[in-house]
Amino acid sequence: MQFAKSSKVALTLLASLVFILVGCAAATDSKWTTIEKRLDSLKEERALVREKLTRNPTAPDAAVLSEDIARLNRQVTRTERELSYHPTDPVSTDPVPVEYKGLALIENSSAIKVAASAWYGLSESERATISTKILIATLEASMYGVIIDGQTVDESVKGNMFGSQLGSLLGQSSYIDGALYKGNSYSATGQVGAGILGAVIGSTLNKEAQPIFRTRYSVKLADGSIQMTDAVAGSAFRLPLTVCVRFPSLDISDQTLCTQTAETLRLRFLK
């Protein structure tokens, strides 16, 4: 008899929890799904505009296409920050002139990225020799620099026992209602048992703690300007000062980029 009553309480409790909490979770999921779809749409539109500009860099609307790419770069960055995604490299807004045969687009992952100032410090014949052997993409001075400051804020989300607490309350209230208004006998032990059962069921809806640390980096770019960008990580460790990074992605894969000159490129590719 007691087991049957507890089972009925458990079913009532489960239905109540689903009604109260699943709707909230669905609304939250829908919000993030909408933002992710917007990000995918922006990236797709940007890729189409970049392809059109690359296909005919001397077209009458080339300047308009470049402005569209810059606008889409800003929108993509804002949306990535809204989702706490790591910012990706912006797509180049510069048309690819005809005389730059052998240069790859910046977004080409297989191309070696070099500083534009160092690349164009080489002679035309030197650039042609290197381009026949290696796929090169140039980075403008606004695309890389040195970290000069970093400030980290703890945005971690604390865990909670809301599911267990709500489940326990609903379990006990269901038991008491059954005992007082449906002619069943009341037992303190039964109430405690219903509370424990409700807490166990509700524990599946508890929220685990999420470590989130947002660091705002100040980067002195090669063109002399200072720009800031955010990075989100699961720990408080951050990039050290004076490290050379791509901006705004904070890629640290090539520490020679910030000190490249025409001479260092000759030593690297022509010796």
C-alpha positions in Angstrom: 0.0 0.0 0.0 2.7 2.4 1.0 4.8 1.5 -2.1 1.7 2.2 -4.4 1.2 5.6 -2.7 4.9 6.5 -3.2 4.8 5.5 -6.8 1.7 7.7 -7.4 3.5 10.6 -5.7 6.6 10.0 -7.9 4.5 10.1 -11.1 2.7 13.3 -10.0 6.0 14.9 -9.1 7.6 14.0 -12.4 4.7 15.5 -14.4 5.0 18.7 -12.3 8.7 19.1 -12.8 8.4 18.5 -16.6 5.7 21.1 -16.8 7.6 23.8 -14.8 11.2 23.3 -16.1 11.1 21.9 -19.6 9.4 25.0 -20.9 12.2 27.2 -19.6 14.9 25.0 -21.0 13.1 24.9 -24.4 13.0 28.7 -24.5 16.7 29.0 -23.7 17.7 26.4 -26.3 15.6 28.2 -28.9 17.3 31.5 -28.1 20.9 30.1 -28.6 19.8 28.1 -31.7 18.5 31.3 -33.3 21.8 33.1 -32.7 23.8 30.2 -34.0 21.7 30.2 -37.2 22.2 33.9 -37.6 26.0 33.4 -37.3 26.0 30.7 -40.0 23.9 32.9 -42.2 26.3 35.8 -41.8 29.3 33.6 -42.6 27.6 32.2 -45.7 26.7 35.7 -46.9 30.3 36.9 -46.3 31.8 33.9 -48.2 29.6 34.6 -51.2 30.5 38.3 -51.3 34.2 37.5 -50.9 34.0 35.0 -53.8 32.3 37.6 -56.0 35.0 40.2 -55.2 37.8 37.7 -55.8 36.3 36.6 -59.1 36.4 40.1 -60.5 38.5 42.4 -58.3 38.4 45.3 -60.8 34.6 45.3 -61.2 32.8 48.7 -60.8 31.2 47.5 -57.6 34.5 46.2 -56.0 34.5 49.0 -53.4 31.0 48.3 -52.4 31.7 44.6 -52.0 34.7 45.4 -49.8 32.5 47.6 -47.6 30.0 44.7 -47.4 32.7 42.3 -46.3 33.9 44.8 -43.6 30.3 45.1 -42.4 29.8 41.4 -42.3 33.2 41.0 -40.4 31.9 43.3 -37.7 28.6 41.4 -37.5 30.2 38.0 -37.3 32.6 39.2 -34.5 29.6 40.7 -32.5 27.6 37.5 -32.9 30.6 35.3 -31.9 31.0 37.4 -28.7 27.3 37.1 -28.0 27.7 33.3 -28.1 31.0 33.5 -26.2 32.7 31.8 -29.2 36.4 32.4 -29.8 36.6 35.2 -32.5 37.7 34.0 -35.9 40.0 35.9 -38.3 38.1 38.5 -40.4 37.9 37.9 -44.2 40.1 40.2 -46.2 38.3 43.2 -47.8 41.1 43.8 -50.3 40.6 42.8 -53.9 43.3 40.5 -55.2 45.1 42.5 -58.0 46.0 40.7 -61.2 49.8 41.2 -60.6 49.6 39.3 -57.3 49.6 35.9 -59.0 50.8 33.3 -56.5 49.4 35.1 -53.5 46.7 33.2 -51.7 43.7 34.5 -49.8 44.2 35.0 -46.0 41.5 32.4 -45.2 43.5 29.7 -47.1 44.7 27.5 -44.2 47.5 25.9 -46.2 49.1 29.3 -47.0 52.1 30.6 -45.0 51.1 34.0 -43.6 53.7 36.8 -43.8 53.7 40.5 -43.0 52.8 42.5 -46.0 55.4 45.2 -45.2 58.1 42.5 -45.3 56.8 40.8 -48.4 56.7 44.0 -50.5 60.2 44.8 -49.2 61.4 42.0 -51.5 62.0 42.6 -55.1 59.5 41.4 -57.7 61.8 38.6 -58.8 62.3 37.5 -55.2 58.6 37.4 -54.6 58.1 35.4 -57.9 60.7 32.9 -56.9 59.2 32.3 -53.5 55.7 32.1 -54.9 56.6 29.3 -57.3 57.7 27.1 -54.3 55.4 28.2 -51.5 51.8 29.4 -51.1 52.0 32.8 -49.5 49.3 35.0 -48.0 50.1 38.5 -46.7 48.7 40.1 -43.5 48.2 43.8 -43.3 49.6 45.7 -40.3 46.1 45.8 -38.7 45.9 42.0 -38.6 48.7 41.2 -36.0 50.4 42.7 -33.1 51.7 42.3 -29.5 49.7 41.8 -26.4 50.3 44.7 -24.0 47.6 44.0 -21.4 45.1 41.4 -20.3 42.4 41.6 -17.7 40.4 38.6 -16.7 36.9 38.5 -15.2 35.3 35.5 -13.5 31.9 34.9 -15.2 31.5 31.4 -13.9 28.0 30.1 -13.4 27.4 28.6 -10.0 25.7 25.3 -9.7 22.4 24.9 -7.9 20.2 22.3 -6.2 17.0 23.8 -7.5 15.8 20.6 -9.0 16.3 18.6 -5.8 14.8 21.3 -3.7 11.7 21.7 -5.9 11.4 17.9 -6.2 11.5 17.5 -2.4 8.8 20.1 -1.9 6.5 18.8 -4.6 7.0 15.2 -3.3 6.1 16.2 0.3 3.2 18.4 -0.7 1.7 15.6 -2.9 2.0 13.2 0.0 0.4 15.5 2.5 -2.5 16.3 0.0 -3.1 12.6 -0.4 -3.1 12.0 3.3 -5.4 15.0 4.3 -7.8 15.2 1.4 -8.1 11.7 -0.1 -8.7 9.7 3.1 -5.3 8.1 3.3 -3.5 7.8 6.6 -0.6 10.2 7.4 2.9 9.0 8.3 5.8 11.2 9.1 8.1 8.5 7.6 6.0 8.5 4.5 6.4 12.3 4.1 10.1 12.0 4.5 10.3 9.2 2.0 8.2 11.2 -0.5 10.5 14.2 0.0 13.6 12.0 -0.6 12.1 10.4 -3.7 11.2 13.8 -5.0 14.7 15.1 -4.4 16.2 12.2 -6.2 14.0 12.7 -9.3 14.5 16.4 -9.2 18.3 16.1 -9.0 18.4 15.3 -12.7 17.4 19.0 -13.2 20.1 20.4 -11.0 22.5 22.8 -12.7 26.2 22.0 -12.6 28.8 24.8 -12.1 30.3 26.1 -15.3 33.8 27.8 -15.1 33.8 30.7 -17.5 36.7 33.3 -17.5 36.6 36.2 -19.9 39.8 38.0 -20.7 40.0 41.3 -22.5 43.3 41.7 -24.3 44.8 45.0 -25.4 46.9 44.4 -28.5 49.3 46.9 -30.0 49.0 46.3 -33.8 51.8 46.6 -36.2 50.2 49.8 -37.6 50.6 51.4 -34.2 47.0 51.4 -33.1 45.8 49.6 -29.9 42.8 47.4 -30.2 40.9 45.2 -27.7 39.3 41.8 -28.1 37.8 39.3 -25.7 38.6 35.6 -25.3 36.5 33.1 -23.2 38.1 30.1 -21.6 37.4 27.5 -18.9 40.3 28.5 -16.8 41.9 31.7 -15.5 45.2 31.1 -17.4 45.8 33.7 -20.1 48.3 34.6 -22.8 51.4 36.3 -21.5 52.3 39.9 -22.4 54.6 40.7 -25.4 53.3 37.6 -27.2 52.8 38.1 -31.0 49.2 37.3 -32.0 47.0 37.4 -35.0 44.1 39.9 -34.5 41.4 39.4 -33.4 41.7 35.6 -33.3 44.7 35.7 -30.9 46.4 32.9 -32.8 50.0 32.5 -31.5 51.2 30.0 -34.1 53.9 32.2 -35.7 56.0 34.3 -33.2 58.2 35.6 -36.0 55.4 37.6 -37.6 55.7 40.8 -35.5 59.5 41.1 -36.3 59.5 40.1 -39.9 61.5 42.1 -42.4 62.4 41.6 -46.0 65.8 40.3 -44.9 64.3 37.7 -42.5 62.1 36.4 -45.4 65.1 36.1 -47.7 66.9 34.1 -45.0 63.9 31.9 -44.5 62.8 31.2 -48.1 65.7 32.1 -50.4 68.9 30.7 -48.7 
